[in-house]
Amino acid sequence: MSVWDDVVGQPDAVAVLERAATDPAAMTHAWLLTGPPGSGRSVAARAFAAALQCTGPEGDAPGAPRGPSGGGCGRCRACTTTLAGTHPDLTVVATDKVVITIDEVRDLITTASRTPSTGRFRVIVVEDADRMAERTTNVLLKAIEEPPPHTVWVLCAPSAQDVLPTIRSRCRGVVLRVPPAGDVADLLVRRDGVEPDVALAAARAAQSHVGLARRLARDPDARRRRDATLDVARRIRGVGDAVLAAGELVDVAKAEAVAAAAERDAVERAELMRGLGVQEGDTLPPRLRSQVKQLEDDQKRRATRHQRDVLDRAMVDLLSLYRDVLVVQLGAEVELVNTQHAAAVRTLAADSTPEQTVRRMDAIGTARERLEGNVAPLLALEAMTVALRPQG
C-alpha cells in the first residue's frame, strides 16, 4: 500500500514527487502540477502532501521523534489524515465558483505563514490555480517567492500557460498526462469494485478522466444522460431540431446545477442566519442584509460554474463521438471512444464526409470558447447545433 496507488498512469510524475518527498536536495518550496482534466492533478497533489508528511508506521508510536519523511507509506496517521483532508497542517483550496477570490488568497497567505503544528511541513494545495484573476495572483506572488522555511505550495492547473509567467517561473513544474484507459479501469475495479467490462467502457467514454469514469461506472443516470447527449447528433435533421436540441441541453444543465446546489445552499443559508442570530422570515436590519446578499451572490456564481461545466462536458462528449466518426471515415486503426455507440458512429460516417465532420468538430470547439467567454449558453448552443445538422 502507498499514497501513490490512486495516481494512475503517471510513473514519471510520481518518480519526481516521490524523490522530492524523501530527498531534501530534490525538494523545493513551490510546485506547479499541470495536466489535462481528469489526469489526476488533485489526487497527485494530495498524495504528494501525504508523502511529505509521512512518518512511516513507526512514527505513530507514542513519543516517536519527528524524523524524515517515510515517502508515503499510506498506513501511518500522517498519510491517512492527509489523504482524508483532515491533517492539521494541510490546507486545500478548490473552488466551485467561477474564480478564487482575493480574500480567499489573503487567508491562505496568513495560513501559510504559520509554523507546522504536528507535521514536517505546512502544505497549501490550490487545486484551481487557473481560476485566479491577475490581481489575485499578484497577491499570491510574494508568498510563493519568499515562503517560510517549512511551507510548501502545490498549485494545480490544466497547463502552465493557465497561470501567470511570474508564478510558474517560481514553481517547479510536473506535467501529468492522460492515463491509459486500461489503468483507469483497473483503478475502478480495485478501488470501487466495478465489473471489469463496465469499468473499461466507462474509462473509454470518459476519455480516461478518472472522476468522470468513476461516476459513469457507478451511476446509471449519468450513463443515460450521456447517451441522450450523444443522441443529439443523430436527431438533428434541420434547424428546428437543432434549436430544440440546444434548449434541451441547456435545460438539463440548469436542472443539474439546481439539484447539485439546492441542499447545500439551504444548509449554508441556515448556518448564516443562525450565526447572525435571526430566523428565516425575519426582517433583517441593513447591516446584516449585505452578508446574506454576499452568500446569495456566491451561490449564484457557483451555480453558473456548475452549469458551464455540465455543458462543457456535454460538448466534450459530442466531440468524442465525431472523433469516432472521423476515425471510421479515415479508416484509422485505433479504438473507438464510444464503443457502445458503434452503430450510430458508422451511420454518421456513411452520411457525411471527413470535411463535414471536421467542420462539426470546429463548431463544437467554437461553442466551448464562446461559453468560456460568457456568451449566453442558449445562444452558443444553438449556433453549435445548427452547425451539426446535415448539409445538403
N, C-alpha and C positions, 0 to 999 in steps of 0.2 A: 504493500500500500504506500502511496505517495501523494503529496498535494498536487502533483503534476498529472495524475491519472485522467482527469477530465479535460486536459488541454490536448485535444485530439489533432493529429496530423501536423504538429508543429515541432518536429525534432530539433531543428536549427535554433529556433527561438528559445525553446526550453533549455538547450545546452548553454546559451548565453546567460539566461537568467539564473539558472541553477549554479553556474560557476560564480556569478556575481554574489549570490547569497552566501557562498562558503569561502570565497577568496577576496579579502579586502583589497587586493591590488586590482581586481576587476570591477570593484564597486564604485558607483558614483551617486550623487545626491538627487539626480533628476533623470527620469526615463520617459520616453515617448513610445508607446506601443501603438502601432498602426496596422491596419488590415481591413479588408472589405467587411461589410456587415455579415455577421454570422461566423466570422473566423475565430471568435472566442477571445476578443480583446479583454473584456471584463473578467472572464474566467482566468485568463493568464495573469492579469493584474492581481487578482486575489490570491492565486497560487504563489506568485512571487512574494506578495506581502507575507503569506504564511511561511514561506521558506526563510524569509528574513527574520521572522520572529521565532522560528523553530528552536526548541531546546533539546530535542530528542526525548525519547521516553524517560530517560534517567533524569531529565530536567524537572519532571513533575514531583520528584521525591522531596519531602519536607526539608527545607534548609539548603537545597541544592543551589550552588552558585550559578549566576547567570553567565554562561560561557559563550563560545562562538556558536553560530547557527548550526543546527543539525541538517540543514539543507532541504527540509520539507518532508519529515518522516510521515506526516499525515495522521499520527496517533497521539502525539503529546497535546496537552491542553492549549498551548500556544497555537498549534496548527489548527485544531478543531474550532477554536473560538474565532480565529482569523477567517477561516473559510465560511463560518456561520455569520460573520459580520459583527460579532459581539466583543471582540478583543478591545480592551480599553485604549490601546494605542493605535488603533486603526480607524480612519475616517474615510468613508466612501461617499462621493457625491455623484449622483446620477439624476438628471432632471427629466421629468415627464412633461415639462413645459417647453416652449419654443426656445428659450435661452436660459443660461445660468446667469443670475443677476449679479450686479456688482456687490451688493450687500452680502450675498452668499459667499463670494470670494473673499471679502474682507473678514468674514467669520472664519474661513478656512485659514487665512494667514495668521489670525490670532491663535487658532488651534495648533498650527504648525510650529509656533514659537515655544510651545510648552515642552518640557523635558518628558521623555517617556516614563510612564508610571511603573510598568512591570516588564515591558519588552525591551528588546535591543534597540529598536527604532520607533519613532513615531512616523507611521506611513500614511500618506494622504493620497488616495486614489480618486482621480477625476475621470469618470467613465465617459463623459461627453465634452471633452475639451474643445471640440469643434463648435460647440454651442455657446461660446462666449463672444460677445461683441469686442471690438478692438479696444475700446476704453476699459472694459473689464479685464481683458488680457494684460493690458499695460499695468494695472494694479497688481496683478499676479507676478509680473516680471521680476521685480526686485526680490520677492520672497524666494523665487526659484534660483535667482542668480547668487544670492547670499543666504542660504538656509542655515539654521542652527546645525551643529555637527551631527546630531542624531535624528535628523528629519530626512525622510525620503519622499519625493514627489513621483507619482506614477500617473502620467496623463495618457488618455486613450483617445484616438481619433481614427476616422477611416483612412486618412492619408496624411503625410507630413505637410502637404500643401494646405490642409484644412486648419492649421494653426499658424500664427504669425511667425515670420522668419526669426524674430528676436527670441521667441520661445523655443523653437526647435533647435536653434543654434546652441542653446544652453542645456539641451537634453541629449542623452544617449538614445539613439533610435533602435528599435527592434521591430522588424517587419514580420507580420503574420500572413500566411497565405490561406487560400480557400482549402479546407481539408478535403481529402478524398471522401466520396460518398460512403464508401465501404467502412472507413474509420468512424464516421458519424453513426452509421447503422450499428456497428459493433458497440459503441457507447450506449445507444438506446437499448440494446439487448442486455448489456451488462448492468447498467445503472437503473433502468426503468422496467426491465422485464418485458419489453415489447417483442412480439413474434418477429423472427428474422426477416420474413418476406415483407411484413408491414413496415419494419424499420428501414429496410433498403428502399422501398417505394417512397417513404416519407423523406428520407435523406436526399433522394434524387429530385423529388418535387420541390423541396426546399433549397435546392442547389447548394447543399452542404451547409446551410445556415443551421447551426446546432439548435438554437432556441426554437426556430420555426419547425424544424424537423421533429422535435420533441412534441410540439403542440399538434402537428398533423398526425403523428403516430398515436397520440393519446386522446384526441378529441374528434369524434366522428363529425360533429357540427362544423369544425374547422375544415375538414376534408370536403364536406358538402358545399360550403361557401366557396372554396377554391374551385371545385368542379363547376359551380354556377358561373364564376368569373371566366373560366376558360370557354364556357359555352357561349359567351358573348360573341366570340369570333365566328362561330357557326351561325348564330341567329341574325346577325346584321346583314340584311339584303338591300336596304335602301336608307335614305335619310331619316325617315320616320322611325325605323328600327334603331338607328344609331342614337337618335335623341332619347328614345325610351331607355335604351341600354345605359346611356350616360346617367340618366336620372336614377336608375336602379342602383348603379354602383355608388353614387353619392349618398343615396338613402341608406344603403347598407352600412356605409362608413359612419354616417351620423348615428345610426342606431347602435353600432358597436361602441362608439365613443360615449354615448349616453349610458349604455349598460355598464361599461367599464368604470365610469366615474360616479354613477349615482350613489352607491353605498358609501364610497369614500368621501364624496362631497358632503353627504349628510352628517357623517361622523365628524369631519373637520369643522363643520358649522356648529354642531352641538358642542364640541370641545371649546370652540372660541366663545360661544355665548356663555358657557359655564364659567370660563376664565374671566369674562367681563362681568360676571355676576348678574346676568339678566336672563330672562326666559324668552323662548321663541314667541313672537307675537307682541312682546313689549315694545313700546315706543322708545327708540334709542336716542339718547342725547347726542348732539352734533359731534362731540369729541370721540364718541365710540363708533359713529357711522363709518368713519374713514377706515377703521380696521376691518369692519365687515365688508366694505366695498373692496378693499385690497384682497381679501380672501376670495371674493366672487370673481375679481379680475384674474387672479391666479388660476382659479378653476376653469375659467373660460379659455385661458391660454393653454392649459393642459388638454382640454377637450379638442382645441384646434389642432394641437400637435398630434393627438391620437388619431383624429380623422385623417390628417395628412398621411400619417404612417400607414393606415389601413388602405387608403387609396394608392399610395406608392407601392405597397406590397401587391395589390391587385394588378398594377401596371407591370411590375416585375414578373408576375405570373404570366401575363399575356405575352411579354417579351420572350419568356421561355418557350411558350407554345410556338410563336413564329420562328424562334431559333430552330425548333424541331422541324418545322415546315421547310425551312431553308436547307437543313441537313438532308432531308429526303429529296428535295428538288435538285440538289447538287450531287447527290449520290455519295455523300461523305460517309466513311465507315467509322462513325462514332455513335455512342449510345444516345438514345433519346432521353431528355429530362422527364418528359411526361409519358412514360411507358404505358400507363393505363388509358391514355387518350390517343393511342397509336392510330386507330381507325380515323378519328377526326383529323389528325395530322395528315394522313395520306389523302383524305378528301380535299383538304385545303391546299395541299401541294399540287394536286391534279387540277384544281380550279383556278390556279394563278401562276404567275411566272416568278422567278427569283427576284427580278427587279421590283415587282409589286410587293413582294414580301419584305424586301429591304426598305421600301418606302413606308410600309406599315410600321416597321420597327422604328424608323426615324420619327414617325408621328407619335409613337408612344414615348420615345425619348424626349421629344419636344414638350409633350404634356407634363412629363415629370419636371422638366425645367420650369415650366410656367407655374406649376403648383408650388415649387420651391420659391418662386418669385412672388408669391402671394396673389396670383391670379385667382379669381373666383373659381372654386373647384368645378362647379357645373359647366362653366364656360370652357375650361381646359379639357374636361372630359368629353364634352360634346364635339369640340374640334377634333379630338383624337378618334372618337368612334365613327364620325363621319368619314374620316380618312381610312378607316378599316373596311368600309363597305366595298363590295366587288366593283371593279371598274369595267365598264362596257367596252 
